[in-house]
């Protein structure tokens, strides 16, 4: 029954001994660097310190890029539809045919529209005669102003009738609004078209658009007119410039639409192809260092262990900008740093080390 109090007392005495007599060792084991320990490291001769390899780096301006996943999209696409009713009298054009702006696509029969135009012109001639007669009588004082006004109104109404008949005749033929390729056959010969019925679907592929969607963190790094390149799913590589950056985010995905205009004179790029788009963004300042130099501090932050002229080690958080064959580009660091690239895992913040420059280790002058 007395064994438990004795063990408790022994444990308390051990803790008190460690806290008083072995305080520095206990704090060092816990990862806390005291001023005495720092001073002790500073007083340690250089030959007694841990030797590490360092690399001095000066920040440089680097070209940065934003990679987007997207697709190709026709610059224009329109459904040419009928504005009046009638039977198609033109031979159909087959899908895939290239047409020029203003080329006729579909034509419907005039029917009684020619007779309606002749009637409107006859009424216009009659109204002109009546107006001239009323005008002459009014000048001689034999017709009232009311009669002259009625004759003028009849003349204008007849002119409007002719204009309507001419406009209705113009609707008989549907033309291509721009240079493009037919995505569907035009209306078949003898088919009946009603107002709004489809004549043909026309798309324009030169130039073509590459459409991608940038996140909230990417969109601020892009500017209109920036050069861009893309690789299509077929392996074809193309280049262009940014022509549009959306100012409003998609309410569901919270991404912003980005459009790149690409020449497509040979029509090698089709509408709807998948594409990996790389857009050149604003240049940033960064350091090129080996990826093995990266480490984590006690808070789990990614960065580098750096040393000053006295050999004191400190931690500098960093952000990976881009990975290359020569190393990683890092940002978020001071303009000039001396980073530990070998042996950083064997030291700690606040310790003093014997720093050997990488160039010196290699025997370079």
C-alpha positions as a Markdown table, in Angstrom:
| # | Residue | x | y | z |
|---|---|---|---|---|
| 1 | Unk | 0.0 | 0.0 | 0.0 |
| 2 | Unk | 3.0 | 2.3 | 0.6 |
| 3 | Unk | 4.7 | 1.5 | -2.7 |
| 4 | Unk | 2.7 | 3.9 | -4.8 |
| 5 | Unk | 3.5 | 7.1 | -2.7 |
| 6 | Unk | 7.2 | 6.1 | -2.8 |
| 7 | Unk | 7.2 | 5.8 | -6.6 |
| 8 | Unk | 5.4 | 9.1 | -6.9 |
| 9 | Unk | 7.9 | 10.9 | -4.6 |
| 10 | Unk | 10.8 | 9.3 | -6.6 |
| 11 | Unk | 9.3 | 10.5 | -9.9 |
| 12 | Unk | 8.8 | 14.1 | -8.6 |
| 13 | Unk | 12.4 | 14.2 | -7.4 |
| 14 | Unk | 13.6 | 13.0 | -10.8 |
| 15 | Unk | 11.7 | 15.7 | -12.6 |
| 16 | Unk | 12.9 | 18.4 | -10.2 |
| 17 | Unk | 16.5 | 17.2 | -10.7 |
| 18 | Unk | 16.2 | 17.4 | -14.5 |
| 19 | Unk | 14.5 | 20.8 | -14.4 |
| 20 | Unk | 17.2 | 22.3 | -12.2 |
| 21 | Unk | 20.5 | 20.4 | -12.9 |
| 22 | Unk | 19.9 | 19.3 | -16.5 |
| 23 | Unk | 17.8 | 22.2 | -17.7 |
| 24 | Unk | 19.7 | 22.9 | -21.0 |
| 25 | Unk | 19.8 | 19.2 | -21.9 |
| 26 | Unk | 16.1 | 18.9 | -21.2 |
| 27 | Unk | 15.2 | 22.0 | -23.3 |
| 28 | Unk | 17.5 | 20.8 | -26.1 |
| 29 | Unk | 15.8 | 17.5 | -26.2 |
| 30 | Unk | 12.4 | 19.3 | -26.4 |
| 31 | Unk | 13.7 | 21.4 | -29.4 |
| 32 | Unk | 14.0 | 24.7 | -27.4 |
| 33 | Unk | 17.1 | 26.7 | -28.1 |
| 34 | Unk | 18.2 | 28.8 | -25.1 |
| 35 | Unk | 20.4 | 31.9 | -25.1 |
| 36 | Unk | 23.0 | 29.9 | -23.2 |
| 37 | Unk | 23.0 | 27.2 | -25.9 |
| 38 | Unk | 23.3 | 29.8 | -28.6 |
| 39 | Unk | 26.2 | 31.4 | -26.8 |
| 40 | Unk | 27.8 | 28.0 | -26.3 |
| 41 | Unk | 27.5 | 27.3 | -30.0 |
| 42 | Unk | 28.9 | 30.7 | -30.9 |
| 43 | Unk | 31.9 | 30.1 | -28.6 |
| 44 | Unk | 32.5 | 26.6 | -30.0 |
| 45 | Unk | 35.6 | 26.6 | -32.3 |
| 46 | Unk | 34.9 | 26.3 | -36.0 |
| 47 | Unk | 36.5 | 23.0 | -36.2 |
| 48 | Unk | 34.1 | 21.6 | -33.6 |
| 49 | Unk | 30.9 | 22.7 | -35.4 |
| 50 | Unk | 28.9 | 20.6 | -37.9 |
| 51 | Unk | 30.2 | 21.2 | -41.4 |
| 52 | Unk | 27.6 | 22.0 | -44.1 |
| 53 | Unk | 27.7 | 22.9 | -47.7 |
| 54 | Unk | 26.1 | 26.2 | -48.7 |
| 55 | Unk | 25.2 | 28.0 | -51.9 |
| 56 | Unk | 24.9 | 31.7 | -52.2 |
| 57 | Unk | 22.1 | 32.8 | -54.5 |
| 58 | Unk | 21.0 | 36.1 | -55.9 |
| 59 | Unk | 17.3 | 36.5 | -56.9 |
| 60 | Unk | 16.8 | 36.6 | -60.6 |
| 61 | Unk | 13.8 | 37.6 | -62.7 |
| 62 | Unk | 12.2 | 34.5 | -64.3 |
| 63 | Unk | 9.5 | 34.0 | -66.8 |
| 64 | Unk | 6.5 | 32.4 | -65.2 |
| 65 | Unk | 3.7 | 30.5 | -66.8 |
| 66 | Unk | 0.1 | 29.4 | -65.9 |
| 67 | Unk | -1.0 | 26.0 | -67.1 |
| 68 | Unk | -4.7 | 25.7 | -67.9 |
| 69 | Unk | -6.8 | 22.7 | -69.1 |
| 70 | Unk | -9.2 | 23.7 | -71.8 |
| 71 | Unk | -10.6 | 23.1 | -75.3 |
| 72 | Unk | -10.8 | 24.6 | -78.8 |
| 73 | Unk | -13.8 | 26.6 | -79.8 |
| 74 | Unk | -14.9 | 28.1 | -83.1 |
| 75 | Unk | -14.5 | 31.8 | -83.3 |
| 76 | Unk | -18.0 | 32.1 | -84.8 |
| 77 | Unk | -21.0 | 29.7 | -85.1 |
| 78 | Unk | -24.4 | 30.7 | -86.3 |
| 79 | Unk | -27.6 | 28.9 | -87.4 |
| 80 | Unk | -28.9 | 30.6 | -90.6 |
| 81 | Unk | -32.7 | 30.5 | -90.4 |
| 82 | Unk | -35.5 | 31.4 | -92.7 |
| 83 | Unk | -37.4 | 34.7 | -92.2 |
| 84 | Unk | -40.3 | 33.8 | -94.5 |
| 85 | Unk | -42.1 | 30.6 | -95.6 |
| 86 | Unk | -41.9 | 28.8 | -98.9 |
| 87 | Unk | -40.6 | 25.8 | -100.8 |
| 88 | Unk | -36.9 | 25.5 | -101.2 |
| 89 | Unk | -35.9 | 25.9 | -104.9 |
| 90 | Unk | -32.0 | 25.7 | -104.5 |
| 91 | Unk | -29.8 | 22.7 | -104.6 |
| 92 | Unk | -28.4 | 21.8 | -101.2 |
| 93 | Unk | -24.8 | 22.4 | -100.2 |
| 94 | Unk | -23.2 | 19.5 | -98.4 |
| 95 | Unk | -21.6 | 19.8 | -94.9 |
| 96 | Unk | -17.9 | 20.5 | -94.9 |
| 97 | Unk | -18.1 | 22.9 | -97.9 |
| 98 | Unk | -16.3 | 26.2 | -97.5 |
| 99 | Unk | -18.5 | 29.3 | -98.3 |
| 100 | Unk | -17.6 | 32.9 | -98.6 |
| 101 | Unk | -19.4 | 35.8 | -96.9 |
| 102 | Unk | -22.5 | 36.7 | -99.0 |
| 103 | Unk | -22.7 | 33.4 | -100.8 |
| 104 | Unk | -26.4 | 32.1 | -101.1 |
| 105 | Unk | -27.2 | 29.1 | -99.0 |
| 106 | Unk | -30.9 | 28.6 | -99.4 |
| 107 | Unk | -33.6 | 30.0 | -101.7 |
| 108 | Unk | -37.4 | 29.6 | -101.5 |
| 109 | Unk | -40.0 | 30.1 | -104.2 |
| 110 | Unk | -41.4 | 33.6 | -104.6 |
| 111 | Unk | -45.0 | 32.4 | -105.0 |
| 112 | Unk | -47.4 | 35.3 | -105.0 |
| 113 | Unk | -44.8 | 37.8 | -103.8 |
| 114 | Unk | -44.1 | 39.0 | -107.3 |
| 115 | Unk | -47.8 | 39.8 | -107.8 |
| 116 | Unk | -47.8 | 41.6 | -104.4 |
| 117 | Unk | -44.8 | 43.7 | -105.4 |
| 118 | Unk | -46.5 | 44.6 | -108.7 |
| 119 | Unk | -49.7 | 45.6 | -106.9 |
| 120 | Unk | -47.7 | 47.7 | -104.4 |
| 121 | Unk | -45.9 | 49.5 | -107.2 |
| 122 | Unk | -49.2 | 50.2 | -109.0 |
| 123 | Unk | -50.7 | 51.7 | -105.8 |
| 124 | Unk | -47.6 | 53.8 | -105.5 |
| 125 | Unk | -48.1 | 55.2 | -109.0 |
| 126 | Unk | -51.7 | 55.9 | -108.4 |
| 127 | Unk | -50.9 | 57.7 | -105.1 |
| 128 | Unk | -48.2 | 59.8 | -106.8 |
| 129 | Unk | -50.8 | 60.9 | -109.5 |
| 130 | Unk | -53.4 | 61.8 | -106.8 |
| 131 | Unk | -50.8 | 63.7 | -104.8 |
| 132 | Unk | -49.6 | 65.8 | -107.7 |
| 133 | Unk | -53.3 | 66.6 | -108.6 |
| 134 | Unk | -54.1 | 67.6 | -105.0 |
| 135 | Unk | -50.9 | 69.7 | -104.8 |
| 136 | Unk | -51.8 | 71.6 | -108.0 |
| 137 | Unk | -55.4 | 72.2 | -106.9 |
| 138 | Unk | -54.2 | 73.4 | -103.5 |
| 139 | Unk | -51.8 | 75.9 | -105.0 |
| 140 | Unk | -54.7 | 77.2 | -107.2 |
| 141 | Unk | -56.9 | 77.4 | -104.2 |
| 142 | Unk | -59.4 | 74.8 | -105.4 |
| 143 | Unk | -58.5 | 72.1 | -102.8 |
| 144 | Unk | -58.3 | 72.2 | -99.1 |
| 145 | Unk | -55.3 | 71.5 | -96.9 |
| 146 | Unk | -57.1 | 68.4 | -95.6 |
| 147 | Unk | -57.3 | 66.9 | -99.1 |
| 148 | Unk | -53.6 | 67.6 | -99.7 |
| 149 | Unk | -52.7 | 66.0 | -96.4 |
| 150 | Unk | -54.8 | 62.9 | -97.2 |
| 151 | Unk | -53.1 | 62.6 | -100.6 |
| 152 | Unk | -49.7 | 62.8 | -99.0 |
| 153 | Unk | -50.6 | 60.2 | -96.4 |
| 154 | Unk | -51.8 | 57.8 | -99.2 |
| 155 | Unk | -48.6 | 58.4 | -101.1 |
| 156 | Unk | -46.5 | 57.5 | -98.0 |
| 157 | Unk | -48.6 | 54.5 | -97.3 |
| 158 | Unk | -48.1 | 53.2 | -100.9 |
| 159 | Unk | -44.4 | 53.8 | -100.6 |
| 160 | Unk | -44.3 | 51.7 | -97.4 |
| 161 | Unk | -46.2 | 49.0 | -99.2 |
| 162 | Unk | -43.6 | 48.8 | -101.9 |
| 163 | Unk | -40.8 | 48.7 | -99.3 |
| 164 | Unk | -42.5 | 45.8 | -97.5 |
| 165 | Unk | -42.9 | 43.9 | -100.7 |
| 166 | Unk | -39.3 | 44.5 | -101.7 |
| 167 | Unk | -38.1 | 43.4 | -98.2 |
| 168 | Unk | -40.2 | 40.2 | -98.5 |
| 169 | Unk | -38.6 | 39.4 | -101.8 |
| 170 | Unk | -35.2 | 39.9 | -100.3 |
| 171 | Unk | -36.0 | 37.3 | -97.6 |
| 172 | Unk | -36.4 | 34.6 | -100.3 |
| 173 | Unk | -32.6 | 34.0 | -100.4 |
| 174 | Unk | -30.5 | 33.3 | -97.2 |
| 175 | Unk | -26.8 | 34.3 | -97.4 |
| 176 | Unk | -23.7 | 33.3 | -95.5 |
| 177 | Unk | -23.0 | 36.1 | -93.0 |
| 178 | Unk | -19.2 | 35.4 | -92.9 |
| 179 | Unk | -16.5 | 33.1 | -94.4 |
| 180 | Unk | -16.8 | 29.7 | -92.9 |
| 181 | Unk | -17.5 | 26.0 | -93.2 |
| 182 | Unk | -20.9 | 24.4 | -93.3 |
| 183 | Unk | -21.4 | 22.1 | -90.3 |
| 184 | Unk | -24.7 | 20.8 | -91.7 |
| 185 | Unk | -26.3 | 20.3 | -95.1 |
| 186 | Unk | -28.4 | 23.2 | -96.3 |
| 187 | Unk | -32.1 | 22.7 | -96.6 |
| 188 | Unk | -33.1 | 20.0 | -99.1 |
| 189 | Unk | -34.6 | 20.9 | -102.5 |
| 190 | Unk | -38.4 | 20.9 | -102.3 |
| 191 | Unk | -38.6 | 21.1 | -98.5 |
| 192 | Unk | -41.0 | 23.6 | -96.8 |
| 193 | Unk | -39.4 | 26.3 | -94.7 |
| 194 | Unk | -41.4 | 28.3 | -92.1 |
| 195 | Unk | -40.1 | 31.4 | -90.4 |
| 196 | Unk | -37.4 | 30.3 | -88.0 |
| 197 | Unk | -36.7 | 27.0 | -89.7 |
| 198 | Unk | -33.0 | 26.0 | -90.0 |
| 199 | Unk | -31.3 | 26.6 | -93.4 |
| 200 | Unk | -27.8 | 25.6 | -92.4 |
| 201 | Unk | -25.2 | 25.8 | -89.5 |
| 202 | Unk | -22.1 | 27.8 | -90.3 |
| 203 | Unk | -18.8 | 27.9 | -88.3 |
| 204 | Unk | -15.6 | 29.9 | -88.6 |
| 205 | Unk | -12.4 | 28.2 | -87.6 |
| 206 | Unk | -9.8 | 30.8 | -88.7 |
| 207 | Unk | -8.8 | 32.1 | -86.3 |
| 208 | Unk | -9.9 | 29.6 | -83.7 |
| 209 | Unk | -10.1 | 30.1 | -79.9 |
| 210 | Unk | -8.6 | 28.1 | -77.1 |
| 211 | Unk | -10.7 | 28.4 | -74.0 |
| 212 | Unk | -9.4 | 27.6 | -70.5 |
| 213 | Unk | -10.5 | 28.4 | -67.0 |
| 214 | Unk | -8.2 | 30.0 | -64.4 |
| 215 | Unk | -8.6 | 29.8 | -60.7 |
| 216 | Unk | -8.8 | 32.8 | -58.4 |
| 217 | Unk | -5.1 | 32.7 | -57.6 |
| 218 | Unk | -4.1 | 32.3 | -61.3 |
| 219 | Unk | -6.2 | 35.0 | -62.9 |
| 220 | Unk | -4.3 | 37.9 | -61.3 |
| 221 | Unk | -1.1 | 36.6 | -62.9 |
| 222 | Unk | -2.5 | 36.9 | -66.5 |
| 223 | Unk | -2.7 | 39.9 | -68.8 |
| 224 | Unk | -4.5 | 40.4 | -72.1 |
| 225 | Unk | -2.1 | 40.2 | -75.0 |
| 226 | Unk | 0.3 | 37.8 | -73.3 |
| 227 | Unk | 1.8 | 35.0 | -75.5 |
| 228 | Unk | 0.5 | 31.5 | -75.0 |
| 229 | Unk | 1.1 | 28.1 | -76.4 |
| 230 | Unk | -0.9 | 24.9 | -76.3 |
| 231 | Unk | -0.6 | 21.2 | -77.0 |
| 232 | Unk | -3.7 | 19.5 | -78.4 |
| 233 | Unk | -4.8 | 16.0 | -77.6 |
| 234 | Unk | -3.5 | 15.0 | -81.1 |
| 235 | Unk | 0.0 | 16.2 | -80.2 |
| 236 | Unk | -0.3 | 19.3 | -82.4 |
| 237 | Unk | 1.3 | 22.4 | -80.9 |
| 238 | Unk | 0.1 | 25.9 | -81.5 |
| 239 | Unk | 0.8 | 29.4 | -80.4 |
| 240 | Unk | -1.3 | 32.5 | -79.9 |
| 241 | Unk | -2.1 | 35.5 | -77.7 |
| 242 | Unk | -4.6 | 36.0 | -74.8 |
| 243 | Unk | -7.6 | 37.8 | -76.3 |
| 244 | Unk | -10.0 | 37.8 | -73.4 |
| 245 | Unk | -9.9 | 37.5 | -69.6 |
| 246 | Unk | -13.3 | 37.2 | -67.8 |
| 247 | Unk | -14.1 | 39.7 | -65.1 |
| 248 | Unk | -16.8 | 37.6 | -63.6 |
| 249 | Unk | -16.3 | 34.1 | -62.1 |
| 250 | Unk | -18.5 | 31.1 | -63.0 |
| 251 | Unk | -20.9 | 30.9 | -60.0 |
| 252 | Unk | -20.5 | 27.1 | -59.8 |
| 253 | Unk | -16.8 | 26.5 | -60.3 |
| 254 | Unk | -15.5 | 30.0 | -59.2 |
| 255 | Unk | -13.2 | 30.0 | -62.2 |
| 256 | Unk | -12.6 | 32.7 | -64.8 |
| 257 | Unk | -12.8 | 32.2 | -68.6 |
| 258 | Unk | -9.6 | 32.8 | -70.5 |
| 259 | Unk | -9.5 | 32.9 | -74.3 |
| 260 | Unk | -6.5 | 32.6 | -76.6 |
| 261 | Unk | -6.7 | 33.4 | -80.3 |
| 262 | Unk | -4.7 | 31.1 | -82.6 |
| 263 | Unk | -4.3 | 31.3 | -86.4 |
| 264 | Unk | -5.8 | 28.3 | -88.2 |
| 265 | Unk | -5.4 | 29.0 | -91.9 |
| 266 | Unk | -4.9 | 25.4 | -92.8 |
| 267 | Unk | -7.9 | 24.2 | -90.8 |
| 268 | Unk | -5.9 | 21.7 | -88.9 |
| 269 | Unk | -7.5 | 22.5 | -85.6 |
| 270 | Unk | -11.1 | 21.4 | -85.1 |
| 271 | Unk | -13.8 | 22.7 | -82.8 |
| 272 | Unk | -14.0 | 20.9 | -79.4 |
| 273 | Unk | -10.5 | 19.4 | -79.1 |
| 274 | Unk | -8.9 | 19.1 | -75.7 |
| 275 | Unk | -5.9 | 21.3 | -75.1 |
| 276 | Unk | -3.2 | 22.0 | -72.4 |
| 277 | Unk | -2.7 | 25.7 | -72.5 |
| 278 | Unk | 0.4 | 27.4 | -71.1 |
| 279 | Unk | 0.1 | 31.2 | -70.8 |
| 280 | Unk | 3.1 | 33.4 | -70.0 |
| 281 | Unk | 2.3 | 35.4 | -66.9 |
| 282 | Unk | 4.0 | 38.3 | -65.1 |
| 283 | Unk | 7.7 | 37.7 | -64.4 |
| 284 | Unk | 8.7 | 37.0 | -60.7 |
| 285 | Unk | 11.9 | 37.1 | -58.7 |
| 286 | Unk | 13.2 | 33.7 | -57.7 |
| 287 | Unk | 16.1 | 31.6 | -56.6 |
| 288 | Unk | 17.2 | 28.5 | -58.5 |
| 289 | Unk | 18.4 | 25.9 | -55.9 |
| 290 | Unk | 18.6 | 22.1 | -55.7 |
| 291 | Unk | 15.3 | 20.5 | -54.7 |
| 292 | Unk | 17.2 | 18.5 | -52.0 |
| 293 | Unk | 17.8 | 21.8 | -50.1 |
| 294 | Unk | 14.1 | 22.1 | -49.2 |
| 295 | Unk | 13.2 | 21.1 | -45.6 |
| 296 | Unk | 10.4 | 21.5 | -43.1 |
| 297 | Unk | 10.5 | 23.4 | -39.8 |
| 298 | Unk | 8.8 | 22.4 | -36.6 |
| 299 | Unk | 5.6 | 24.0 | -37.7 |
| 300 | Unk | 5.5 | 22.0 | -40.9 |
| 301 | Unk | 6.4 | 25.0 | -43.2 |
| 302 | Unk | 8.4 | 24.3 | -46.4 |
| 303 | Unk | 11.6 | 26.3 | -46.8 |
| 304 | Unk | 15.4 | 26.5 | -46.5 |
| 305 | Unk | 17.9 | 26.6 | -43.7 |
| 306 | Unk | 20.1 | 29.6 | -44.3 |
| 307 | Unk | 23.3 | 30.9 | -42.6 |
| 308 | Unk | 24.7 | 34.3 | -42.0 |
| 309 | Unk | 28.3 | 35.4 | -42.1 |
| 310 | Unk | 28.9 | 34.2 | -38.5 |
| 311 | Unk | 27.5 | 30.7 | -39.3 |
| 312 | Unk | 24.2 | 31.2 | -37.4 |
| 313 | Unk | 21.4 | 29.0 | -38.8 |
| 314 | Unk | 17.9 | 30.3 | -39.4 |
| 315 | Unk | 14.8 | 29.1 | -41.3 |
| 316 | Unk | 13.4 | 30.9 | -44.3 |
| 317 | Unk | 9.9 | 29.9 | -45.6 |
| 318 | Unk | 9.8 | 29.5 | -49.4 |
| 319 | Unk | 7.2 | 28.8 | -52.1 |
| 320 | Unk | 8.0 | 26.5 | -55.0 |
| 321 | Unk | 7.4 | 28.4 | -58.3 |
| 322 | Unk | 8.5 | 25.8 | -60.8 |
| 323 | Unk | 10.4 | 22.6 | -61.0 |
| 324 | Unk | 13.1 | 22.2 | -63.7 |
| 325 | Unk | 15.9 | 19.8 | -64.6 |
| 326 | Unk | 18.4 | 22.2 | -63.0 |
| 327 | Unk | 16.5 | 22.5 | -59.7 |
| 328 | Unk | 13.5 | 24.3 | -58.3 |
| 329 | Unk | 12.7 | 28.0 | -58.6 |
| 330 | Unk | 11.7 | 29.4 | -55.2 |
| 331 | Unk | 10.0 | 32.7 | -54.3 |
| 332 | Unk | 9.2 | 34.4 | -51.1 |
| 333 | Unk | 12.9 | 34.7 | -50.1 |
| 334 | Unk | 15.2 | 37.7 | -49.5 |
| 335 | Unk | 17.1 | 39.0 | -52.5 |
| 336 | Unk | 20.4 | 37.4 | -51.4 |
| 337 | Unk | 20.6 | 34.2 | -49.4 |
| 338 | Unk | 23.2 | 31.6 | -48.3 |
| 339 | Unk | 21.3 | 28.4 | -48.3 |
| 340 | Unk | 22.4 | 25.1 | -46.8 |
| 341 | Unk | 22.1 | 22.6 | -49.6 |
| 342 | Unk | 23.9 | 19.6 | -47.9 |
| 343 | Unk | 23.7 | 18.8 | -44.2 |
| 344 | Unk | 20.6 | 20.9 | -43.3 |
| 345 | Unk | 18.9 | 18.0 | -41.6 |
| 346 | Unk | 21.8 | 17.7 | -39.1 |
| 347 | Unk | 21.4 | 21.2 | -37.7 |
| 348 | Unk | 18.7 | 23.4 | -36.1 |
| 349 | Unk | 17.7 | 27.0 | -36.0 |
| 350 | Unk | 19.9 | 29.0 | -33.7 |
| 351 | Unk | 22.9 | 26.7 | -34.0 |
| 352 | Unk | 26.3 | 27.7 | -35.4 |
| 353 | Unk | 27.8 | 25.6 | -38.3 |
| 354 | Unk | 31.0 | 25.5 | -40.3 |
| 355 | Unk | 29.7 | 26.6 | -43.8 |
| 356 | Unk | 31.7 | 25.5 | -46.8 |
| 357 | Unk | 30.7 | 27.1 | -50.1 |
| 358 | Unk | 29.7 | 24.7 | -52.9 |
| 359 | Unk | 32.2 | 26.3 | -55.3 |
| 360 | Unk | 35.0 | 25.9 | -52.8 |
| 361 | Unk | 34.2 | 22.3 | -52.2 |
| 362 | Unk | 34.4 | 21.6 | -55.9 |
| 363 | Unk | 37.7 | 23.3 | -56.1 |
| 364 | Unk | 36.4 | 26.1 | -58.4 |
| 365 | Unk | 38.3 | 29.5 | -58.2 |
